[in-house]
Amino acid sequence: MTRALIVIDVQESFRADPLWEAVSDPKVADKVDRLVRLARRAGDLVVWVMHAEPGSGDVFDPALGHVRLQAGLERREGEEPLLHKTSHNAFSTTNLQQLLTERGIRELTVCGIRTEQCVETTARLASDFGYLVTFVVDATATHPIPHRDAPADQSVAELLADPRTLPADEVVRRTEYALAGRFATIATVDELEAAADLPA
């Protein structure tokens, strides 16, 4: 086993936030589940990462109960590590790198929420650490990004109506361009499933 699937922040916290109504793919967990099944079938390590902000009082505060896997996803306890991070990337505030080193992992497949934030940041850092990274773009999801001058208390409707807002599909497209050929190979779930089914 030299490969690992890193599932980043596919947690109920996002579904508990009003911004979820503007998410790029509300069924992202279904695609992530396909990747998990593919990784297990190949004998790859699956690592689950969730974002937590203890004491924040928001949807990422573990005390509120939303810091758990989204419905439809199941972790194999005792086999698949579960890490909680407090930074954007999955390395800085966890023992992820130590865990991967101990198991001889050299290749990472990354997916999760949000495309350009925690997933992209993890992919970039992993590449700098020397891992071969595959970024499964359609197994990520994100939201439209407000303009830097937009009010912090902007409603979802106001966000979507603001012509300065960067649409979610554009966020995903820009992430692909930023990562491809530099930090990661871009792939889709269908492509990885098709590759796995090729005869040896």
C-alpha positions in Angstrom: 0.0 0.0 0.0 1.7 3.2 -1.2 -1.5 5.2 -1.9 -4.0 7.0 0.3 -7.3 8.7 -0.3 -7.6 11.8 1.8 -11.3 12.8 2.4 -11.4 16.4 3.6 -14.2 18.1 5.5 -17.1 16.2 4.0 -19.0 17.0 7.2 -22.5 18.0 8.3 -21.1 21.4 9.4 -21.5 22.7 5.8 -25.0 21.3 5.4 -26.0 23.2 8.6 -24.8 26.5 7.2 -27.3 28.6 5.1 -24.6 28.9 2.4 -25.1 25.2 1.6 -28.1 26.2 -0.6 -25.5 27.8 -3.0 -23.0 24.9 -2.9 -21.7 23.7 -6.3 -22.6 20.1 -5.7 -25.1 19.2 -2.9 -24.5 15.5 -3.7 -20.7 15.6 -3.4 -20.8 12.9 -0.7 -22.1 10.4 -3.2 -19.0 11.0 -5.4 -16.7 10.8 -2.4 -18.4 7.5 -1.4 -17.5 6.1 -4.8 -13.9 7.1 -4.3 -13.9 5.5 -0.9 -15.2 2.3 -2.3 -12.6 2.4 -5.1 -9.8 3.0 -2.6 -10.9 0.1 -0.4 -11.1 -2.2 -3.3 -7.6 -1.3 -4.3 -6.3 -1.8 -0.8 -5.4 1.9 -0.4 -5.5 3.7 2.9 -8.5 6.0 3.5 -7.9 8.9 5.8 -10.9 11.0 7.0 -10.2 14.6 8.0 -12.7 17.0 9.5 -12.4 20.7 10.4 -13.1 21.7 14.0 -13.1 25.1 15.7 -13.7 24.3 19.4 -15.4 27.1 21.3 -16.4 29.1 18.2 -20.1 28.6 18.7 -20.6 28.1 15.0 -21.2 25.0 12.8 -17.6 23.9 13.2 -17.8 23.9 17.0 -17.8 20.1 17.9 -20.1 21.0 20.9 -22.9 21.7 18.4 -22.7 18.2 16.9 -22.2 19.0 13.3 -18.6 18.0 13.1 -19.4 14.5 11.8 -19.4 12.8 8.4 -22.2 13.7 6.1 -25.0 11.2 5.8 -24.2 8.3 3.5 -20.5 8.2 4.4 -19.2 5.5 6.8 -15.7 5.2 8.2 -14.3 1.8 9.1 -13.3 2.3 12.7 -10.0 0.7 13.6 -8.9 0.7 9.9 -9.3 4.2 8.6 -7.8 7.1 10.6 -10.0 10.1 11.6 -8.1 13.4 12.1 -9.5 16.7 13.2 -7.8 19.8 11.9 -8.0 23.5 12.9 -6.0 24.8 9.9 -7.1 25.0 6.2 -4.7 22.2 5.1 -4.8 18.7 6.5 -1.2 18.6 7.6 -0.3 21.6 9.8 -2.5 20.8 12.9 -2.7 17.0 12.6 -0.2 14.1 12.5 -1.2 13.3 8.9 2.4 13.4 7.6 3.7 11.1 10.3 0.8 8.7 9.7 1.6 8.6 5.9 5.3 8.3 6.4 4.9 5.4 8.8 2.8 3.5 6.3 5.1 4.3 3.3 2.5 6.3 1.4 3.9 8.1 -1.6 0.7 8.9 -3.6 -2.3 10.9 -2.5 -5.8 11.2 -3.9 -7.6 14.2 -2.5 -11.3 15.2 -2.4 -13.7 17.1 -0.2 -15.1 20.5 0.7 -14.1 23.3 -0.2 -12.5 22.9 -3.6 -10.2 26.0 -3.5 -9.7 26.2 0.2 -9.0 23.1 2.3 -8.8 20.6 -0.5 -6.5 22.8 -2.8 -4.4 23.9 0.2 -3.8 20.3 1.2 -2.9 19.3 -2.4 -0.4 22.1 -2.7 1.3 21.3 0.6 1.3 17.5 -0.2 3.0 18.3 -3.5 5.7 20.4 -1.7 6.2 17.4 0.7 7.0 15.2 -2.3 3.8 13.3 -2.7 2.3 12.5 -6.1 -1.1 14.1 -5.9 -4.4 13.4 -7.8 -7.0 16.1 -7.3 -10.5 14.6 -8.0 -12.2 17.7 -9.1 -15.8 16.5 -9.3 -15.5 14.9 -5.8 -15.0 18.4 -4.4 -17.6 21.1 -3.7 -17.5 24.8 -2.9 -19.6 28.0 -2.7 -19.6 31.3 -4.6 -16.9 33.6 -3.2 -17.9 37.1 -2.2 -16.0 40.2 -3.4 -13.4 41.4 -0.8 -15.5 44.6 -0.3 -18.8 42.8 0.2 -20.3 43.2 3.7 -19.5 40.3 6.1 -23.2 39.9 7.0 -24.3 39.5 3.4 -27.2 37.0 3.0 -27.0 34.1 0.5 -29.5 36.0 -1.8 -27.4 39.1 -1.7 -24.2 37.1 -2.4 -25.8 35.5 -5.4 -27.2 38.8 -6.6 -23.9 40.7 -6.3 -22.3 40.9 -9.8 -18.8 41.0 -8.1 -19.4 37.5 -6.6 -17.2 34.8 -8.1 -19.5 31.9 -9.1 -18.7 28.4 -7.7 -18.2 26.9 -11.2 -15.5 29.6 -11.9 -13.9 28.8 -8.5 -13.6 25.2 -9.5 -12.3 26.0 -13.0 -9.6 28.4 -11.6 -8.5 25.7 -9.1 -8.0 23.2 -11.9 -5.8 25.7 -13.7 -3.8 26.5 -10.6 -3.1 22.9 -9.7 -2.7 21.1 -13.1 0.9 20.5 -14.1 2.2 22.2 -10.9 0.8 20.6 -7.8 -1.5 17.8 -8.9 -3.0 15.7 -11.7 -6.6 16.6 -12.2 -9.0 13.6 -12.5 -12.7 12.8 -12.3 -14.3 9.9 -10.4 -15.4 8.3 -13.7 -11.8 8.5 -15.0 -10.4 6.8 -11.8 -13.1 4.1 -11.9 -12.4 3.4 -15.6 -8.6 3.2 -14.9 -9.1 0.8 -12.0 -11.1 -1.5 -14.3 -8.4 -1.7 -16.9 -7.0 -5.3 -17.3 -3.6 -5.7 -15.8 
